[in-house]
Amino acid sequence: MKYLKMLGLAAVAAMALMAFAGSASATTFEIAGVAQNKSVAIEATLKAGTSAILKDEAKTTTDTCTSSEVKGATEINEETGTKFTGGVVGGKVSSLTFTNCTHTTTVIAPGSLHINWTSGTNGTVKSFGAKVTVVSTFFGASAICDTGAGTNIGTFTGVAKSTEHATIDINATINCGILGNSSWTGTYTVTSPTGLGAIN
């Protein structure tokens, strides 16, 4: 009897885990409360009055940019596992720029971004294959920052109201060649579409 009870509890626990996995794997972007089971074009800019800051391994500020923009669209890609509805959504970055920087900052490859849904309308953001060169205006030394085969760079926080803007908070550790494992921080506002969130 005790054995049967244990089996019953195990079955209930397994079903609960399956239900959780099912809900996590069925997350879809929504715009102003309307589910988007299709490609979503997204544009985000550095939050007004803030900066994107790069610090080297010694925590010394290496580069500061007061303007940055990223554009891309979600896509279905079996190789990377992204879908319009699922545990991971994402796609290639079509444009990535950094301007008004303290040093010459050039994007070599914009890479791609994926959002791994964690809870509700929030998720962690992962960058693949992005490469940015920072050249010192004082010494001419060059460093290439690379997110490689996948680097967690921050979090996505969605919104529910059509007048609100989702945000992407960058708090990453990335390899920057001669600068070592550097920190990159910044806050981006999703300017388009407004009301971008997610639904389970």
N, C-alpha and C positions, 0 to 999 in steps of 0.2 A: 504494500500500500504506500509506504514511504517512498519507494522507488518510483511508483507511478506518479506520485505527487511531485517529485523532483523533475520527472520528465515533463510534466505539465507546466511547471514553472519555467523550464528551459525553453519549451515551445512558445510560451507567452513572451519571454525575453527575446527570442529569435524574431517573432513577428513584430515586436516593437522596434527592433533594429532595422528590419526590412522596411517598416513604415517610415522610419526616419530617413533611411537611404533613399527611399522613393521620393519623399518630399524634397530632399536636398538635390536630387537629380532632375527635378521638374521645375526649376526656377526659370522664369522668363522675364526679360525686360518689359517694363510697361511705361507708357508715356501718359501722364495725367490720368492714371488708373486704367488705361486701355492696354491689354496685353499685346505685345509685338512679336508674333511668331514669324518674323522675317528679319532681314538685315536692318540694323539700326545704325545710321551714320551719327557719329559723336564728335563734337568739338569741345575742347577744354583749353582754358587759358590760365596762366598764373594769376592767382587772386590779386586784385588791385591792392596796391600798397605793400605787397609782400615780395620776397625774393626767393629764387632757387639758389641754394647754397651748397657748395662742394667743399668738403674739408678733407685734408689728407690723413694718413694713418696717425700722424702726431696731433690730430685735431686742430691743425692750423688751417684757417680759411684760405682755400686755393682759388676759388672762383665764385663770383656772385653775379647772378643775372636777374634783372628786374622785369624781364619780359620773356614769356615762353608760350608756345602754343603746340597742341597736339591734335591731330585729326585722324580718324580711322572709321572703320565700319565692322560690325560683327559679321561673321561668315560661318558657313558649314565647312569644316575641314576634318576629314576622318583621320588624317595623319597626326594632327595636334589634338584631336578630341573635342573641338569646339562645335557647338550646335546653337540654334536659336533658342532652344529649350533644353536645359540640362544643368549638370553640376558645374560646368565651365562654359562661359561664353567669351568670345573674343574675336580677334582678327588682325590683319596687317595694319600697321600705322602708315597712312599715306603721306603724312607730313609731320615733321617734328622740327621746331625751331627754338633757338635760344638767342636772344638779342639783348642789347644794353648790358653787356657783361664786362667785368673788370679785366678779363683776358679774352683772347680770340677763341671763340667756341664754335666749332663746326660739326654738324651732324654728318657722319659718314654713312650710317645706315639707321633708319628709324625703327627697324625690327617689328615686333608684334606685341600686343598686350592681351592678356587673358584675365578674366575675373573669376575667381573660385568662390562661389557663394558659401558664406559661412552661416548667416542667420538672417532671416527676413529679407530685407532689401539691401543688406550689406555684404561685402566680400573682400577678399584679399586680391591685390593686383600683382600680376607677375609679368615681367618683361623678358622677351626672348630676342637675342640677336641685335640689340641696339648698340651702336658704337658712336661715341662722341669724342672728338679731339679737343683738348684744351692746350693752347700754346701760350706760354708766359710772355706778356708784353715787355717784361724787364730783361729776362735772360734768354728767351727764345726756346727754352726747353719745352718739349712736347710730351703730353700724356694722353693715352687713349683709354677712355672708360668704356667698359664692355659688359653687357648683361649676359653674354654667353648663351649657354643652353637653357637658361632659366634662372631669374633672380627675383625674389619677392621684393617689390619696391614700395609697397604701401597698402592703403585701404581705400575701398570705394564705399561711399555712404549715399544711398539713394534717398529720394524724397517722395512724398505722396501727393502734394498739391501741385497743380499745373503752373503756379506762379513761382515755385521754388526751384533752386538749382542744386543738383547733386554735386558732391565734392570728391576729389581724389587727393588724399593726404600722402605725400611721399616721405618715407623715412627708411632709406635703403642703405645697405652696405654693398658697394660695387667695386670691382677690380679696376684700378686706374693705372696699371703699369708701374711707372717709376714712383707714383704717389702711394702705391700699396692699396690696401683695402680701405677705400675712402667712404665717407658718409655723404649722402645726398638727401637734402630735405627741401620741402616746398609744399604749397597747397594750391591745387588747381580747382577752378570752378568750371563745371560743365555748362557752357554757354548755350549749347544746342545738342539735343532738345531740352527745353525746360520741362520740369515735372518728370525727370527720368528716375525711375525706381525699378523695383522688381516684385514679382508675385510668385508665390509657390503654388 
